[in-house]
Amino acid sequence: MTQRVPGKQLLHLVFGGELTEIGGSEFKDLDKMDVVGIFPNYASAYVAWKAKAQQTVDNAQMRYFIVHLHRLLDPESTGGAVR
């Protein structure tokens, strides 16, 4: 469970799967996508992303991504200094 951080919620999604090409972003099998979770800030999303990436380091086609959901939900707002 993620701790509640005071301040504005900046939601981030962490997900991954096996890609069709190493340099691409198209997934081999959408039914096997790994949705790690939604996190209240970039820092906690990064920790989850890094853990999953390290678990799959032996598979060059496996990739995990962080999506800035807050930017999709409110495109007019930059959300402050967020990576």
trRosetta pair geometry for C-beta under 8 A, 3 or more apart (Angstrom, degrees):
i j d omega theta_ij theta_ji phi_ij phi_ji
2 39 6.0 166 -103 -134 161 76
2 40 6.0 168 131 4 137 105
2 44 5.5 74 -138 -179 122 156
4 40 7.0 103 -129 -41 47 176
5 40 5.7 167 26 111 103 129
5 41 5.5 -16 43 -21 154 137
5 44 7.9 -158 -26 -22 132 126
8 79 7.1 -161 115 -146 134 75
8 80 7.4 145 55 -9 135 125
9 40 5.5 -77 -141 -153 84 88
9 41 7.9 -115 -151 -62 48 73
9 70 7.2 -178 117 -93 68 122
10 40 7.1 80 53 164 56 51
10 41 5.4 62 61 -114 99 60
10 42 6.7 -28 108 -28 126 82
10 68 7.5 -33 172 -155 96 88
10 70 4.4 -69 -150 -16 60 160
10 79 5.0 101 -117 -167 118 130
10 80 7.7 -93 -72 40 143 105
10 82 6.0 -158 -177 -99 153 145
11 38 5.7 -6 -165 -178 105 106
11 39 7.2 143 -153 74 54 42
11 40 6.6 -36 -95 -118 58 37
11 69 4.0 -47 105 73 103 121
11 70 5.1 140 40 -52 70 83
11 73 7.1 56 45 -1 121 140
12 38 7.0 157 79 -157 40 58
12 39 4.9 -25 64 62 94 94
12 40 7.9 -27 21 57 84 8
12 41 7.0 -4 3 128 118 12
12 42 5.7 112 -48 -95 153 51
12 44 7.8 158 53 73 122 80
12 45 3.6 -54 101 -62 137 158
12 66 5.5 -5 -179 -172 118 98
12 67 6.6 156 -161 75 63 49
12 68 6.0 -29 -107 -108 83 45
12 69 6.1 -170 -97 11 22 91
12 70 7.4 -37 -58 -3 62 96
13 35 7.6 -44 -172 -152 102 91
13 37 7.7 -152 -143 111 56 31
13 38 5.4 -26 -96 -101 70 75
13 39 7.8 173 -82 17 22 76
13 45 7.6 27 45 -131 11 128
13 66 7.3 150 77 -158 48 47
13 67 4.3 -10 57 55 101 105
13 69 5.3 91 -19 -48 98 113
14 35 7.9 119 89 -169 57 50
14 36 4.0 -41 101 62 104 126
14 37 6.0 9 48 53 99 61
14 38 7.9 -177 16 -86 71 28
14 39 6.7 36 -12 -7 109 117
14 45 5.3 173 -51 -159 109 85
14 48 4.8 175 35 104 169 119
14 49 4.9 -139 -133 -71 124 82
14 52 7.0 151 157 14 122 144
14 64 6.4 15 -176 177 90 111
14 65 7.3 176 -146 86 50 45
14 66 5.6 -18 -96 -101 76 69
14 67 7.9 -167 -72 18 30 74
15 33 6.2 10 179 173 115 106
15 34 6.4 163 -160 89 64 57
15 35 4.8 -21 -108 -111 105 57
15 36 6.1 -157 -85 9 41 81
15 64 6.9 -176 102 -148 25 72
15 65 6.1 -17 65 56 70 88
15 67 7.3 0 21 -3 102 113
16 33 7.4 164 87 -161 29 69
16 34 5.1 -15 65 61 78 104
16 36 7.1 39 7 -30 94 109
16 52 6.1 166 15 139 144 136
16 53 7.8 174 -84 -78 160 68
16 56 7.5 -172 130 29 148 159
16 62 6.5 57 156 177 121 80
16 63 5.6 -154 -147 103 101 44
16 64 3.3 -56 -67 -96 135 64
16 65 6.3 150 -85 7 73 69
17 27 4.5 28 95 -136 132 125
17 28 7.2 -149 146 36 106 79
17 29 7.2 -142 -178 65 127 65
17 30 7.6 17 -165 -113 174 36
17 32 6.0 124 -141 101 110 81
17 33 4.5 -59 -62 -113 134 60
17 34 6.0 164 -73 12 69 79
17 62 7.2 -113 147 -139 19 69
17 63 7.3 -16 60 57 45 69
18 27 6.7 95 72 -156 50 77
18 28 4.7 -24 98 20 100 123
18 29 7.0 25 56 27 106 88
18 32 6.9 -2 19 100 102 128
18 59 6.9 -66 -108 154 100 132
18 61 5.0 42 -161 119 82 106
18 62 5.3 -40 -94 -89 67 67
18 63 8.0 114 -120 15 23 71
19 22 6.7 129 85 -98 129 21
19 24 5.5 164 179 74 124 88
19 25 6.9 -64 -123 -117 122 19
19 26 6.4 95 -156 70 80 50
19 27 6.1 -71 -104 -103 48 46
19 28 6.7 103 151 -27 9 86
19 61 4.9 -141 52 -173 77 81
19 62 7.5 -179 3 -91 80 16
19 63 5.5 28 -31 10 119 118
20 24 6.1 -29 63 70 84 144
20 26 4.8 -22 20 93 118 102
20 27 7.1 99 -25 149 84 7
20 28 5.3 143 -75 -79 68 69
20 61 7.8 118 -20 -159 3 123
21 24 3.9 74 65 0 101 120
21 26 7.1 45 21 48 89 98
21 61 7.9 -146 150 -127 6 100
22 60 5.7 -20 -114 143 114 105
22 61 6.0 -91 -88 -96 66 67
25 63 7.8 -92 -117 86 62 151
25 65 8.0 56 -141 -69 106 144
27 30 5.8 108 91 -79 127 62
27 33 6.4 10 -174 -85 166 95
28 32 7.5 -16 82 53 94 124
28 61 7.5 46 -29 150 126 132
29 32 4.3 45 96 18 112 110
29 33 7.9 -151 103 -38 63 65
30 33 5.6 -9 -162 -29 50 113
34 52 7.1 171 117 -154 137 136
34 64 7.7 -53 80 -102 114 96
36 48 5.2 143 148 158 137 121
36 49 7.3 176 51 -80 165 52
36 52 5.6 -94 -88 -50 138 149
36 64 7.1 39 -26 -148 136 123
37 48 6.4 -99 48 -160 107 163
38 69 6.8 -1 -140 -5 107 156
39 42 7.9 120 102 -93 120 13
39 44 4.3 -164 -171 98 128 105
39 45 4.0 -172 55 -67 140 78
39 48 6.3 -169 -56 8 140 138
40 44 6.4 39 47 39 73 141
41 44 5.5 86 61 15 81 97
41 45 7.0 -148 97 -4 40 94
42 45 5.5 -63 -146 42 34 112
42 46 5.9 39 156 -27 70 106
42 66 7.3 76 -141 167 77 145
42 68 7.7 -11 -88 -103 101 92
42 82 5.6 157 -35 -155 139 92
42 83 5.8 131 -177 45 157 89
43 46 5.8 -53 -148 31 27 113
43 47 6.8 29 153 -20 61 102
44 47 5.6 -46 -151 30 37 114
44 48 6.7 34 152 -14 65 104
45 48 5.8 -58 -153 40 34 109
45 49 6.1 36 151 -21 68 109
45 66 5.0 104 144 -136 123 118
46 49 5.5 -52 -141 38 31 114
46 50 6.1 32 159 -21 65 107
46 66 6.8 -13 -81 -77 59 155
47 50 6.0 -55 -146 36 25 110
47 51 6.5 27 155 -20 61 107
48 51 5.9 -55 -150 34 30 112
48 52 6.5 23 157 -12 65 107
49 52 6.1 -63 -151 40 29 105
49 53 6.1 27 155 -20 67 111
49 64 5.2 172 -150 124 77 125
49 65 7.6 -77 -128 120 120 8
49 66 5.2 -54 -69 -58 148 104
50 53 5.7 -54 -141 38 29 112
50 54 6.2 28 159 -18 64 108
51 54 6.0 -59 -150 37 26 109
51 55 6.5 28 152 -22 62 107
52 55 5.6 -53 -150 32 34 114
52 56 6.6 4 161 3 66 111
52 64 4.7 110 99 -77 122 159
53 56 6.5 -77 -150 50 27 92
53 57 6.9 62 150 -71 63 78
53 63 8.0 9 -113 -148 91 43
53 64 5.1 -117 -68 34 83 123
54 57 5.7 -8 -152 -38 38 115
56 59 5.1 -51 -180 43 88 106
56 62 4.0 -95 160 108 135 147
56 64 7.5 132 41 -29 134 107
59 62 4.0 58 97 -4 115 116
67 72 7.5 6 160 -18 107 130
68 71 4.2 43 114 6 113 116
68 72 7.2 148 99 -12 67 83
68 79 7.5 -159 -176 31 121 158
68 82 6.7 116 -128 131 131 135
69 72 5.5 -58 -155 38 44 110
69 73 6.0 38 152 -18 76 109
70 73 5.7 -54 -139 41 33 110
70 74 6.2 -26 175 37 68 100
70 77 7.6 -68 155 90 98 111
70 79 5.1 87 118 -90 132 143
70 82 7.8 169 67 -62 131 179
71 74 7.2 -79 -129 67 20 62
71 75 6.2 54 173 -106 63 58
71 78 7.8 10 -108 -141 95 38
71 79 6.6 -86 -71 -8 76 131
72 75 6.9 9 -133 -65 21 88
74 77 4.4 0 132 31 117 111
74 79 7.6 122 79 -62 114 94
78 82 7.3 -179 151 28 76 102
79 82 4.9 -6 103 -5 114 139
